Amino acid sequence: MSTQLIDELSNKIKEMYSSLPTGEMDGNLHALLQGAFTKLELVSREEFDVQAEILRKTRERLVELEAQVAVLEASLEKSE
């Protein structure tokens, strides 16, 4: 998870709760958000794009293999 995103969220929450003592919030908010995002098991955009490309190639290969199986099945039916 991007530190910049965590910092941005942290700042927005600080603005919302500005009436609380800032020292109390500053010490824990960043760690709290980091822990929450870690538990969500979020992935970076780069990791997502890599997996999407792998999936695309896998689907293409599946289509190719299905076509090969269809040809083999047709060939088998003719020979019987």
Phi and psi in radians as a Rosetta constraint file:
Dihedral C 1 N 2 CA 2 C 2 CIRCULARHARMONIC -1.173 0.35
Dihedral N 2 CA 2 C 2 N 3 CIRCULARHARMONIC 2.278 0.35
Dihedral C 2 N 3 CA 3 C 3 CIRCULARHARMONIC -1.100 0.35
Dihedral N 3 CA 3 C 3 N 4 CIRCULARHARMONIC -0.603 0.35
Dihedral C 3 N 4 CA 4 C 4 CIRCULARHARMONIC -1.081 0.35
Dihedral N 4 CA 4 C 4 N 5 CIRCULARHARMONIC -0.761 0.35
Dihedral C 4 N 5 CA 5 C 5 CIRCULARHARMONIC -1.112 0.35
Dihedral N 5 CA 5 C 5 N 6 CIRCULARHARMONIC -0.747 0.35
Dihedral C 5 N 6 CA 6 C 6 CIRCULARHARMONIC -1.095 0.35
Dihedral N 6 CA 6 C 6 N 7 CIRCULARHARMONIC -0.744 0.35
Dihedral C 6 N 7 CA 7 C 7 CIRCULARHARMONIC -1.086 0.35
Dihedral N 7 CA 7 C 7 N 8 CIRCULARHARMONIC -0.729 0.35
Dihedral C 7 N 8 CA 8 C 8 CIRCULARHARMONIC -1.099 0.35
Dihedral N 8 CA 8 C 8 N 9 CIRCULARHARMONIC -0.810 0.35
Dihedral C 8 N 9 CA 9 C 9 CIRCULARHARMONIC -1.101 0.35
Dihedral N 9 CA 9 C 9 N 10 CIRCULARHARMONIC -0.718 0.35
Dihedral C 9 N 10 CA 10 C 10 CIRCULARHARMONIC -1.036 0.35
Dihedral N 10 CA 10 C 10 N 11 CIRCULARHARMONIC -0.784 0.35
Dihedral C 10 N 11 CA 11 C 11 CIRCULARHARMONIC -1.116 0.35
Dihedral N 11 CA 11 C 11 N 12 CIRCULARHARMONIC -0.689 0.35
Dihedral C 11 N 12 CA 12 C 12 CIRCULARHARMONIC -1.146 0.35
Dihedral N 12 CA 12 C 12 N 13 CIRCULARHARMONIC -0.711 0.35
Dihedral C 12 N 13 CA 13 C 13 CIRCULARHARMONIC -1.167 0.35
Dihedral N 13 CA 13 C 13 N 14 CIRCULARHARMONIC -0.675 0.35
Dihedral C 13 N 14 CA 14 C 14 CIRCULARHARMONIC -1.036 0.35
Dihedral N 14 CA 14 C 14 N 15 CIRCULARHARMONIC -0.725 0.35
Dihedral C 14 N 15 CA 15 C 15 CIRCULARHARMONIC -1.095 0.35
Dihedral N 15 CA 15 C 15 N 16 CIRCULARHARMONIC -0.707 0.35
Dihedral C 15 N 16 CA 16 C 16 CIRCULARHARMONIC -1.173 0.35
Dihedral N 16 CA 16 C 16 N 17 CIRCULARHARMONIC -0.594 0.35
Dihedral C 16 N 17 CA 17 C 17 CIRCULARHARMONIC -1.977 0.35
Dihedral N 17 CA 17 C 17 N 18 CIRCULARHARMONIC 0.715 0.35
Dihedral C 17 N 18 CA 18 C 18 CIRCULARHARMONIC -1.149 0.35
Dihedral N 18 CA 18 C 18 N 19 CIRCULARHARMONIC -0.298 0.35
Dihedral C 18 N 19 CA 19 C 19 CIRCULARHARMONIC -1.325 0.35
Dihedral N 19 CA 19 C 19 N 20 CIRCULARHARMONIC -0.301 0.35
Dihedral C 19 N 20 CA 20 C 20 CIRCULARHARMONIC -1.369 0.35
Dihedral N 20 CA 20 C 20 N 21 CIRCULARHARMONIC 2.746 0.35
Dihedral C 20 N 21 CA 21 C 21 CIRCULARHARMONIC -1.048 0.35
Dihedral N 21 CA 21 C 21 N 22 CIRCULARHARMONIC 2.189 0.35
Dihedral C 21 N 22 CA 22 C 22 CIRCULARHARMONIC -1.141 0.35
Dihedral N 22 CA 22 C 22 N 23 CIRCULARHARMONIC -0.618 0.35
Dihedral C 22 N 23 CA 23 C 23 CIRCULARHARMONIC -1.049 0.35
Dihedral N 23 CA 23 C 23 N 24 CIRCULARHARMONIC -0.654 0.35
Dihedral C 23 N 24 CA 24 C 24 CIRCULARHARMONIC -1.147 0.35
Dihedral N 24 CA 24 C 24 N 25 CIRCULARHARMONIC -0.759 0.35
Dihedral C 24 N 25 CA 25 C 25 CIRCULARHARMONIC -1.288 0.35
Dihedral N 25 CA 25 C 25 N 26 CIRCULARHARMONIC -0.755 0.35
Dihedral C 25 N 26 CA 26 C 26 CIRCULARHARMONIC -1.000 0.35
Dihedral N 26 CA 26 C 26 N 27 CIRCULARHARMONIC -0.693 0.35
Dihedral C 26 N 27 CA 27 C 27 CIRCULARHARMONIC -1.201 0.35
Dihedral N 27 CA 27 C 27 N 28 CIRCULARHARMONIC -0.556 0.35
Dihedral C 27 N 28 CA 28 C 28 CIRCULARHARMONIC -1.965 0.35
Dihedral N 28 CA 28 C 28 N 29 CIRCULARHARMONIC -0.400 0.35
Dihedral C 28 N 29 CA 29 C 29 CIRCULARHARMONIC -1.103 0.35
Dihedral N 29 CA 29 C 29 N 30 CIRCULARHARMONIC -0.822 0.35
Dihedral C 29 N 30 CA 30 C 30 CIRCULARHARMONIC -1.048 0.35
Dihedral N 30 CA 30 C 30 N 31 CIRCULARHARMONIC -0.812 0.35
Dihedral C 30 N 31 CA 31 C 31 CIRCULARHARMONIC -1.126 0.35
Dihedral N 31 CA 31 C 31 N 32 CIRCULARHARMONIC -0.675 0.35
Dihedral C 31 N 32 CA 32 C 32 CIRCULARHARMONIC -1.101 0.35
Dihedral N 32 CA 32 C 32 N 33 CIRCULARHARMONIC -0.806 0.35
Dihedral C 32 N 33 CA 33 C 33 CIRCULARHARMONIC -1.139 0.35
Dihedral N 33 CA 33 C 33 N 34 CIRCULARHARMONIC -0.739 0.35
Dihedral C 33 N 34 CA 34 C 34 CIRCULARHARMONIC -1.042 0.35
Dihedral N 34 CA 34 C 34 N 35 CIRCULARHARMONIC -0.780 0.35
Dihedral C 34 N 35 CA 35 C 35 CIRCULARHARMONIC -1.099 0.35
Dihedral N 35 CA 35 C 35 N 36 CIRCULARHARMONIC -0.707 0.35
Dihedral C 35 N 36 CA 36 C 36 CIRCULARHARMONIC -1.127 0.35
Dihedral N 36 CA 36 C 36 N 37 CIRCULARHARMONIC -0.766 0.35
Dihedral C 36 N 37 CA 37 C 37 CIRCULARHARMONIC -1.182 0.35
Dihedral N 37 CA 37 C 37 N 38 CIRCULARHARMONIC -0.610 0.35
Dihedral C 37 N 38 CA 38 C 38 CIRCULARHARMONIC -1.117 0.35
Dihedral N 38 CA 38 C 38 N 39 CIRCULARHARMONIC -0.739 0.35
Dihedral C 38 N 39 CA 39 C 39 CIRCULARHARMONIC -1.136 0.35
Dihedral N 39 CA 39 C 39 N 40 CIRCULARHARMONIC -0.522 0.35
Dihedral C 39 N 40 CA 40 C 40 CIRCULARHARMONIC -1.291 0.35
Dihedral N 40 CA 40 C 40 N 41 CIRCULARHARMONIC -0.218 0.35
Dihedral C 40 N 41 CA 41 C 41 CIRCULARHARMONIC 0.957 0.35
Dihedral N 41 CA 41 C 41 N 42 CIRCULARHARMONIC 0.776 0.35
Dihedral C 41 N 42 CA 42 C 42 CIRCULARHARMONIC -1.245 0.35
Dihedral N 42 CA 42 C 42 N 43 CIRCULARHARMONIC 2.613 0.35
Dihedral C 42 N 43 CA 43 C 43 CIRCULARHARMONIC -1.997 0.35
Dihedral N 43 CA 43 C 43 N 44 CIRCULARHARMONIC 2.758 0.35
Dihedral C 43 N 44 CA 44 C 44 CIRCULARHARMONIC -1.296 0.35
Dihedral N 44 CA 44 C 44 N 45 CIRCULARHARMONIC 2.861 0.35
Dihedral C 44 N 45 CA 45 C 45 CIRCULARHARMONIC -1.071 0.35
Dihedral N 45 CA 45 C 45 N 46 CIRCULARHARMONIC -0.676 0.35
Dihedral C 45 N 46 CA 46 C 46 CIRCULARHARMONIC -1.088 0.35
Dihedral N 46 CA 46 C 46 N 47 CIRCULARHARMONIC -0.800 0.35
Dihedral C 46 N 47 CA 47 C 47 CIRCULARHARMONIC -1.090 0.35
Dihedral N 47 CA 47 C 47 N 48 CIRCULARHARMONIC -0.706 0.35
Dihedral C 47 N 48 CA 48 C 48 CIRCULARHARMONIC -1.088 0.35
Dihedral N 48 CA 48 C 48 N 49 CIRCULARHARMONIC -0.803 0.35
Dihedral C 48 N 49 CA 49 C 49 CIRCULARHARMONIC -1.095 0.35
Dihedral N 49 CA 49 C 49 N 50 CIRCULARHARMONIC -0.687 0.35
Dihedral C 49 N 50 CA 50 C 50 CIRCULARHARMONIC -1.077 0.35
Dihedral N 50 CA 50 C 50 N 51 CIRCULARHARMONIC -0.820 0.35
Dihedral C 50 N 51 CA 51 C 51 CIRCULARHARMONIC -1.165 0.35
Dihedral N 51 CA 51 C 51 N 52 CIRCULARHARMONIC -0.628 0.35
Dihedral C 51 N 52 CA 52 C 52 CIRCULARHARMONIC -1.112 0.35
Dihedral N 52 CA 52 C 52 N 53 CIRCULARHARMONIC -0.692 0.35
Dihedral C 52 N 53 CA 53 C 53 CIRCULARHARMONIC -1.169 0.35
Dihedral N 53 CA 53 C 53 N 54 CIRCULARHARMONIC -0.724 0.35
Dihedral C 53 N 54 CA 54 C 54 CIRCULARHARMONIC -1.056 0.35
Dihedral N 54 CA 54 C 54 N 55 CIRCULARHARMONIC -0.767 0.35
Dihedral C 54 N 55 CA 55 C 55 CIRCULARHARMONIC -1.100 0.35
Dihedral N 55 CA 55 C 55 N 56 CIRCULARHARMONIC -0.733 0.35
Dihedral C 55 N 56 CA 56 C 56 CIRCULARHARMONIC -1.051 0.35
Dihedral N 56 CA 56 C 56 N 57 CIRCULARHARMONIC -0.807 0.35
Dihedral C 56 N 57 CA 57 C 57 CIRCULARHARMONIC -1.135 0.35
Dihedral N 57 CA 57 C 57 N 58 CIRCULARHARMONIC -0.660 0.35
Dihedral C 57 N 58 CA 58 C 58 CIRCULARHARMONIC -1.130 0.35
Dihedral N 58 CA 58 C 58 N 59 CIRCULARHARMONIC -0.730 0.35
Dihedral C 58 N 59 CA 59 C 59 CIRCULARHARMONIC -1.111 0.35
Dihedral N 59 CA 59 C 59 N 60 CIRCULARHARMONIC -0.728 0.35
Dihedral C 59 N 60 CA 60 C 60 CIRCULARHARMONIC -1.049 0.35
Dihedral N 60 CA 60 C 60 N 61 CIRCULARHARMONIC -0.771 0.35
Dihedral C 60 N 61 CA 61 C 61 CIRCULARHARMONIC -1.140 0.35
Dihedral N 61 CA 61 C 61 N 62 CIRCULARHARMONIC -0.663 0.35
Dihedral C 61 N 62 CA 62 C 62 CIRCULARHARMONIC -1.076 0.35
Dihedral N 62 CA 62 C 62 N 63 CIRCULARHARMONIC -0.757 0.35
Dihedral C 62 N 63 CA 63 C 63 CIRCULARHARMONIC -1.073 0.35
Dihedral N 63 CA 63 C 63 N 64 CIRCULARHARMONIC -0.755 0.35
Dihedral C 63 N 64 CA 64 C 64 CIRCULARHARMONIC -1.066 0.35
Dihedral N 64 CA 64 C 64 N 65 CIRCULARHARMONIC -0.801 0.35
Dihedral C 64 N 65 CA 65 C 65 CIRCULARHARMONIC -1.167 0.35
Dihedral N 65 CA 65 C 65 N 66 CIRCULARHARMONIC -0.655 0.35
Dihedral C 65 N 66 CA 66 C 66 CIRCULARHARMONIC -1.098 0.35
Dihedral N 66 CA 66 C 66 N 67 CIRCULARHARMONIC -0.675 0.35
Dihedral C 66 N 67 CA 67 C 67 CIRCULARHARMONIC -1.144 0.35
Dihedral N 67 CA 67 C 67 N 68 CIRCULARHARMONIC -0.724 0.35
Dihedral C 67 N 68 CA 68 C 68 CIRCULARHARMONIC -1.106 0.35
Dihedral N 68 CA 68 C 68 N 69 CIRCULARHARMONIC -0.728 0.35
Dihedral C 68 N 69 CA 69 C 69 CIRCULARHARMONIC -1.106 0.35
Dihedral N 69 CA 69 C 69 N 70 CIRCULARHARMONIC -0.727 0.35
Dihedral C 69 N 70 CA 70 C 70 CIRCULARHARMONIC -1.070 0.35
Dihedral N 70 CA 70 C 70 N 71 CIRCULARHARMONIC -0.742 0.35
Dihedral C 70 N 71 CA 71 C 71 CIRCULARHARMONIC -1.111 0.35
Dihedral N 71 CA 71 C 71 N 72 CIRCULARHARMONIC -0.781 0.35
Dihedral C 71 N 72 CA 72 C 72 CIRCULARHARMONIC -1.122 0.35
Dihedral N 72 CA 72 C 72 N 73 CIRCULARHARMONIC -0.709 0.35
Dihedral C 72 N 73 CA 73 C 73 CIRCULARHARMONIC -1.131 0.35
Dihedral N 73 CA 73 C 73 N 74 CIRCULARHARMONIC -0.730 0.35
Dihedral C 73 N 74 CA 74 C 74 CIRCULARHARMONIC -1.116 0.35
Dihedral N 74 CA 74 C 74 N 75 CIRCULARHARMONIC -0.721 0.35
Dihedral C 74 N 75 CA 75 C 75 CIRCULARHARMONIC -1.116 0.35
Dihedral N 75 CA 75 C 75 N 76 CIRCULARHARMONIC -0.689 0.35
Dihedral C 75 N 76 CA 76 C 76 CIRCULARHARMONIC -1.162 0.35
Dihedral N 76 CA 76 C 76 N 77 CIRCULARHARMONIC -0.714 0.35
Dihedral C 76 N 77 CA 77 C 77 CIRCULARHARMONIC -1.128 0.35
Dihedral N 77 CA 77 C 77 N 78 CIRCULARHARMONIC -0.653 0.35
Dihedral C 77 N 78 CA 78 C 78 CIRCULARHARMONIC -1.164 0.35
Dihedral N 78 CA 78 C 78 N 79 CIRCULARHARMONIC -0.621 0.35
Dihedral C 78 N 79 CA 79 C 79 CIRCULARHARMONIC -1.387 0.35
Dihedral N 79 CA 79 C 79 N 80 CIRCULARHARMONIC -0.227 0.35
